[in-house]
């Protein structure tokens, strides 16, 4: 099933992700010193929207994927990952204000 994301649904996803992070901070924040809101964001964006090798499996190569546009979707996804990450960091700094906590944007094996 093809699903098109519009501006409102992307904004809703970011709000939902921030609300989820708030629950995590509230319940585990006293025990966690390193937060990685989105682990391996580059793998998610490139693998899922450029190469199509991981879900949702979107890419421009019709031999590998039945839909997608690698030339723009990868960048849109990467942009929204950065916006979601920054929203989570902002929430943490404004609401919980613990200075000895580190946020990691990029994580790789």
C-alpha positions in Angstrom: 0.0 0.0 0.0 1.4 3.4 -1.0 1.1 6.0 1.7 1.9 9.6 1.0 3.0 11.8 3.8 1.9 15.3 3.8 3.1 18.3 5.9 0.6 17.7 8.6 1.4 14.0 9.0 5.1 14.7 9.2 4.5 17.3 11.9 2.2 14.8 13.8 5.0 12.2 13.6 7.5 14.7 15.1 5.0 15.6 17.9 4.4 11.9 18.6 8.1 11.2 18.7 8.7 14.1 21.1 5.8 12.9 23.3 7.4 9.4 23.3 10.8 10.8 24.3 9.1 12.8 27.1 7.8 9.5 28.5 11.3 8.0 28.3 12.9 11.0 29.9 10.4 11.0 32.7 10.7 7.3 33.4 14.4 6.6 32.8 16.1 10.0 32.8 17.6 9.6 36.3 19.5 6.5 35.1 20.5 7.5 31.5 23.5 9.6 30.7 23.7 9.1 26.9 20.6 9.6 24.8 20.4 8.6 21.1 16.9 9.6 19.9 17.4 8.1 16.5 20.0 5.4 16.3 21.9 5.3 13.0 19.7 7.9 11.3 21.9 7.8 8.2 21.2 4.0 7.8 17.4 4.6 8.1 17.4 7.5 5.5 19.8 5.9 3.0 18.9 2.3 3.4 15.1 2.9 3.5 14.7 5.7 1.0 17.8 5.6 -1.3 18.8 2.0 -1.6 15.5 0.5 -0.6 17.2 -2.4 1.4 15.4 -1.8 4.7 11.8 -0.8 5.4 10.0 1.0 4.0 12.0 -0.1 0.9 11.6 3.0 -1.3 14.1 3.9 -4.1 14.2 5.0 -7.7 15.6 1.7 -9.0 12.5 -0.1 -10.3 14.4 -3.4 -10.4 14.6 -3.2 -6.6 11.7 -1.1 -5.4 8.1 -0.6 -6.7 7.9 3.0 -5.7 10.0 5.9 -4.3 12.2 8.8 -5.5 15.7 8.5 -4.2 16.7 12.0 -5.4 14.4 13.8 -3.0 12.9 11.4 -0.4 16.3 10.6 1.2 16.9 14.3 1.9 13.3 14.9 3.1 13.6 12.0 5.6 17.1 13.1 6.7 15.8 16.6 7.3 12.8 15.4 9.3 15.1 13.1 11.4 17.2 16.2 12.3 14.1 18.2 13.2 12.8 15.4 15.4 16.2 15.1 17.1 16.3 18.8 17.7 12.8 18.8 19.1 13.7 16.1 21.6 16.9 17.9 22.7 14.9 21.1 23.1 12.3 19.3 25.2 14.9 17.8 27.4 16.8 21.1 28.0 13.6 23.0 28.7 11.8 20.5 30.9 14.5 18.4 32.6 17.6 20.7 32.5 20.2 18.1 33.5 23.6 19.4 32.4 25.6 16.2 32.6 23.6 14.4 29.9 25.0 13.9 26.4 22.8 13.6 23.3 24.3 11.6 20.4 23.1 12.4 16.9 25.1 9.8 15.0 25.8 6.3 16.2 27.3 3.5 14.2 28.4 0.0 14.8 
